[in-house]
Amino acid sequence: MPLRTDGAALRERRTLKGLTIVEFAQLIDYNPDYVSEVELGRQNAGPHLLRKAAKILDCEIDDITNGVIPRKRSVTTPADSDTTPERAVA
């Protein structure tokens, strides 16, 4: 039974990596229109695309086929990491 690609998981991982669809398609050596069709669920990715995508996106193929979407990392700014201790209010 062929693996089904979860296009939403693929798109989420790509965008979290900061890649446009054109950049991602170039990195995996596929046509951006085809990648878009996969992300929209209109096409199913084959094993070759899945292997390349998983490598670029730093994940396992199962993460893409099973729809595992990573948690978004929170970004802290220098203002968020104030090292002064808080004073207790009496």
C-alpha positions as CSV (number, residue, x, y, z in Angstrom):
1,M,0.0,0.0,0.0
2,P,1.6,3.4,-1.0
3,L,2.2,6.0,1.6
4,R,-0.2,8.9,1.6
5,T,1.3,12.3,1.9
6,D,-0.2,14.8,4.4
7,G,0.1,17.9,2.3
8,A,-0.8,20.2,5.2
9,A,2.1,18.7,7.3
10,L,4.5,19.1,4.4
11,R,3.4,22.8,4.0
12,E,3.6,23.5,7.7
13,R,7.1,22.0,8.0
14,R,8.3,23.9,4.9
15,T,7.0,27.3,6.1
16,L,8.4,26.7,9.6
17,K,11.8,26.1,7.9
18,G,11.3,29.6,6.3
19,L,11.2,28.2,2.7
20,T,9.0,29.4,-0.1
21,I,7.5,26.8,-2.3
22,V,9.8,27.7,-5.1
23,E,12.9,27.5,-2.8
24,F,11.8,24.2,-1.4
25,A,11.1,22.8,-4.9
26,Q,14.5,23.8,-6.1
27,L,16.2,22.1,-3.1
28,I,14.4,18.8,-3.7
29,D,14.7,19.2,-7.5
30,Y,10.9,19.1,-8.3
31,N,8.6,21.5,-10.1
32,P,7.0,24.0,-7.8
33,D,3.6,23.3,-9.4
34,Y,3.9,19.6,-8.6
35,V,4.9,20.4,-5.0
36,S,1.9,22.7,-4.7
37,E,-0.4,19.9,-5.9
38,V,1.1,17.6,-3.2
39,E,0.7,20.2,-0.5
40,L,-2.9,20.8,-1.6
41,G,-3.6,17.0,-1.5
42,R,-4.3,16.8,-5.2
43,Q,-1.2,14.6,-5.8
44,N,0.5,12.0,-3.7
45,A,4.3,12.3,-3.3
46,G,6.4,9.3,-4.2
47,P,9.1,7.9,-2.1
48,H,11.9,9.9,-3.9
49,L,10.2,13.2,-3.1
50,L,9.5,12.1,0.4
51,R,13.1,11.1,1.1
52,K,14.4,14.5,-0.2
53,A,11.7,16.5,1.6
54,A,12.4,14.7,4.9
55,K,16.1,15.4,4.6
56,I,15.6,19.1,3.8
57,L,13.0,19.5,6.5
58,D,15.0,17.6,9.2
59,C,12.2,15.1,9.9
60,E,11.3,11.5,9.2
61,I,9.2,10.4,6.2
62,D,6.6,9.1,8.7
63,D,6.2,12.7,10.0
64,I,5.1,13.8,6.5
65,T,2.9,10.8,5.8
66,N,1.3,10.7,9.2
67,G,0.7,14.4,9.5
68,V,2.9,15.0,12.4
69,I,3.2,18.8,12.7
70,P,5.9,20.2,14.9
71,R,5.1,22.6,17.6
72,K,6.1,26.1,16.8
73,R,9.0,27.4,18.7
74,S,8.6,30.5,20.7
75,V,11.0,33.3,19.8
76,T,12.4,35.3,22.7
77,T,13.8,38.8,22.4
78,P,16.5,40.3,24.6
79,A,13.7,42.2,26.5
80,D,12.0,38.8,27.2
81,S,15.1,37.5,28.9
82,D,15.5,40.1,31.6
83,T,18.0,38.6,34.1
84,T,17.1,40.9,37.0
85,P,15.2,39.0,39.8
86,E,11.6,39.9,40.4
87,R,10.8,41.4,43.7
88,A,8.0,40.0,45.8
89,V,5.1,42.4,46.4
90,A,4.1,42.5,50.1
